[in-house]
Amino acid sequence: MSGLRPQRRIAYDEDFRMLTLPTTQKGTAKLRPGRGIKVNYLYYWSDAFLDPHAEGTQVPVRYDPFDAGVAYAFIRKRWVRCISEHHARFASRSEREIQLASAELRR
C-alpha cells in the first residue's frame, strides 16, 4: 500500500526528454540538401545533414516548444540537435511568445 517503488521510477534523462517533446503534424520532415529540415515554417540545420545518404529522406523530428531556436532530428539511430537559421532571434523564445508577437504585428 505504501513505501518506495524503485521499479516505477522514470529517469529524467535525454531519452525521456526526446520521447516527450512534441512533433509536427506529420511527425517527419524532409531533409533538403543545403537547407536542412523545415519544422513549423522554420529551417533548421546540423552538420549531421552533410551525410549524402540522408539527403532527401524523411526523418522523424521533434521541437522544443520553449526554445524555438532548437529542433531535433533522428538521423543514423540518434537524435541530433539542429539550430534554426534565425537562432539569434528565436533562441529562448517560446512557441507562444512568437504567436503573440506575430498576432501583434499583424494587428
Phi, psi and omega in degrees: 000328181213173179115181181288145176226078183296336180289343180262359181286131178250120181287132177273083181241187183296323178297314179299317181298315180296323181288338183258351176289146179288162178238179179281177180301316179282331182091347180226167175218147179277133179275108182268130180300129177081347181246321183103213180251152179249118180235120180051049175071010177239142176270140178235148184226147172215152178294341177294343180285352179286350179295119183296336180285338182272338184300135177080004181263159174274125181239143175297140182229154173222154176224157180264113183292346180258002177210094184289353179276355186228139172221171181228141178233144181265101182233132180053047174063031174206155178275129182248132178282129181242143182253139180290152176292341177246039186303321182299325181278324188259355181300131179064016175259133181279163178300320181293320177302316181293321177297317180294318178295321179295319178296320179297318179294322179294326178293000000 
